[in-house]
Amino acid sequence: MSSREYPYQDSTVRSRRGEILRHPLYTRVLHWLVALSFILALLSGFAIYSPWLYRWLTPLFGGGPMTRFLHPWFSLAFVIAFTFQFFNWIALMRWTDSDSRWMRRIKGYVTNRGQREPADTGFFNGGQKLYFWTIVASALLFLVTGLLMWFDHIVPRWLVAVSYVIHDLAGLVMLAGFIIHIYEGTAAAPGTFQSMTDGTVTREWAATHHPGWYSSRRDENRTADFTDKRRSEPK
């Protein structure tokens, strides 16, 4: 995976000895904006969906009416933040033959039977890309159905009713993916969470979980070091 496909990444930057940069500041800020807006939209959506079950949530947003007012704005913030992340990661999220092979062995990944990912696993593996495209589809469904429900006074009632069902189903899919994402980014792969806090990972983590990406980084660094050495030699 060439660093040109990830324009915000400088593969030669190391924040600490033995670590390499994985996610620059721009990416990390977008990631946490997406996460925060999604959580706010999710909690306020629960409060609206079932007030009798989640009535303890509405005080967090200033009561029922304020919760209903804020929910679409939280959702819109999520869509906007994710749109920026979409264009930030789109080059890295293109599906490849390597991803198809990765998906065929997903059972071993889930059960942690393999300690090291296949050598051709790039910056993102097939599961991460599948989750990304699931968010893309869900975000589009959220946006379209949310607008129909927001402006329910100008669209047919049957269309509003269908929108409620689709909106809720997309929310459940997103929630399931979000829970898996948290698990995979913490307990399942220690060291992953650090990549979204200070942006770095250890070389061991990179070689274990994304060996294809790690190999490309080493090759580029060797080329850069060789070029710098040649330039520094006396003529």
Secondary structure as the mmCIF struct_conf table of DSSP 4:
data_model
#
loop_
_struct_conf.conf_type_id
_struct_conf.id
_struct_conf.beg_label_comp_id
_struct_conf.beg_label_asym_id
_struct_conf.beg_label_seq_id
_struct_conf.end_label_comp_id
_struct_conf.end_label_asym_id
_struct_conf.end_label_seq_id
HELX_RH_3T_P HELX_RH_3T_P1 SER A 3 GLU A 5
BEND BEND1 TYR A 6 TYR A 6
TURN_TY1_P TURN_TY1_P1 PRO A 7 TYR A 8
TURN_TY1_P TURN_TY1_P2 SER A 11 THR A 12
BEND BEND2 SER A 15 ARG A 16
TURN_TY1_P TURN_TY1_P3 ARG A 17 GLY A 18
STRN STRN1 GLU A 19 LEU A 21
BEND BEND3 HIS A 23 HIS A 23
HELX_RH_AL_P HELX_RH_AL_P1 LEU A 25 TYR A 49
TURN_TY1_P TURN_TY1_P4 PRO A 51 LEU A 53
BEND BEND4 TYR A 54 TYR A 54
TURN_TY1_P TURN_TY1_P5 ARG A 55 LEU A 57
HELX_RH_3T_P HELX_RH_3T_P2 THR A 58 PHE A 61
TURN_TY1_P TURN_TY1_P6 GLY A 62 GLY A 62
BEND BEND5 GLY A 63 GLY A 63
HELX_RH_AL_P HELX_RH_AL_P2 GLY A 64 TRP A 89
TURN_TY1_P TURN_TY1_P7 ILE A 90 MET A 93
HELX_RH_AL_P HELX_RH_AL_P3 ASP A 97 ARG A 104
TURN_TY1_P TURN_TY1_P8 ARG A 105 ARG A 105
HELX_RH_AL_P HELX_RH_AL_P4 ILE A 106 VAL A 110
TURN_TY1_P TURN_TY1_P9 THR A 111 ASN A 112
BEND BEND6 GLN A 115 ARG A 116
TURN_TY1_P TURN_TY1_P10 ALA A 119 ASP A 120
BEND BEND7 PHE A 123 PHE A 124
HELX_RH_AL_P HELX_RH_AL_P5 GLY A 126 TRP A 150
TURN_TY1_P TURN_TY1_P11 PHE A 151 HIS A 153
BEND BEND8 ILE A 154 VAL A 155
HELX_RH_AL_P HELX_RH_AL_P6 ARG A 157 GLU A 184
TURN_TY1_P TURN_TY1_P12 GLY A 185 ALA A 187
BEND BEND9 ALA A 188 ALA A 189
TURN_TY1_P TURN_TY1_P13 PRO A 190 THR A 192
HELX_RH_3T_P HELX_RH_3T_P3 PHE A 193 MET A 196
TURN_TY1_P TURN_TY1_P14 THR A 197 ASP A 198
BEND BEND10 GLY A 199 GLY A 199
STRN STRN2 THR A 200 THR A 202
HELX_RH_AL_P HELX_RH_AL_P7 ARG A 203 HIS A 209
HELX_RH_AL_P HELX_RH_AL_P8 PRO A 211 SER A 232
BEND BEND11 GLU A 233 GLU A 233
#
